[in-house]
Amino acid sequence: MTPNNIAGMAALKELDVIALTDHNSAKNCGALMKAAAQYPLIVLPGMELCTSEEIHVVCLFDTLEKAMAFDGYVDAHSPDVKNRPEIFGEQRIMDENDEITGYVEKLLINASSISVMEVGPLVESFGGVAYPAHIDKSAYSLLSNLGFLPPEWQFPLFEVKDKTKLPALREQHDYLRQINSVTSSDAHYLGDIAERENSVELGNLTAGEFFEALKRGFSF
């Protein structure tokens, strides 16, 4: 899962838009964006934040600068627990040539001190959009960890891993009927990167227009 391999696989599958969302870190987004510049491929920088409730939330931005500003905030609100590479593996920072330029010292799988109740407005204040990840999964999801949708929930959309579960989810939770859903590959290995099977209709294929569609909603 190096920057060039991710960009190359996405290009082979003729994807138009991808996002890089490492756990609690955006430090490899710049490398992927540079590696993808050789292809007709839009890369949205972001991260998959682990909230204080151990709920995964996708946080996306339309510029690297915004993503890295949020990265600094998350780092300051994460426990100072060192990674143990012999157990959890190396947390590498790479450049656009797939060369290792450094390592993240803090263990990135830990929960931050940021609550799921505050993360939506917080990410918006950094110029981004946030939505709960894979709410249909049995671990690290909003429904599996809380068991319900909080009345003050403030997200413009949500992610499901398995689209066949959407009708049942919307039947069980009224609020889900009012907002959009997205399905992503949630790839941790190159072979998991999804085929060209999910789409959003846009007037122009630009990062800005795709990002605005996520925030304002789209037909479904």
Beta strands, then each sheet from edge to edge (+ up, - down):
strand 1: 17-20
strand 2: 42-50
strand 3: 56-60
strand 4: 92-94
strand 5: 100-103
strand 6: 129-132
strand 7: 157-159
strand 8: 180-182
sheet 1: 1+ 2+ 3- 6+
sheet 2: 4+ 5-
sheet 3: 7+ 8+
end
